[in-house]
């Protein structure tokens, strides 16, 4: 616990702020996924801005890092969807364009796996992984 506190203290003030924001938004998004249908959520997290707007690549990387840091403080299964919704929320607040995706693939056992990812300006905030077929974009 003390080492986590030391790591937190070494972050720049803007990175600390983004980390705290990502942390509480991850937990809030998880609660939304538990209590609301995805149909309602996808409308809530829709990007209404200009898709061709200029992307702040430095901010995108900082949001990506804040979400990765926050992931170390929970242990549930559908991390990719929660992270994608969190990233979309953080990007929307800053009017930074992004595209979120839902996809599936067959694993080695032949069963279907679902995955969510989000990109902005060519940067994968939540990584796509390999061999996923895109089903939905929002």
Secondary structure, DSSP 8 states (H G I E B T S, - for coil): -HHHHHHHHHS-HHHHHHHHHHHHHHHHHHHHHHHS-HHHHHHHT---S-TTS---HHHHHHHHHHHHHHGGG---S-HHHHHHHHHHHHHHHTT---EEEEEEEE-TTS-EEEEEEEEETTEEEE---SS-EEEEE-
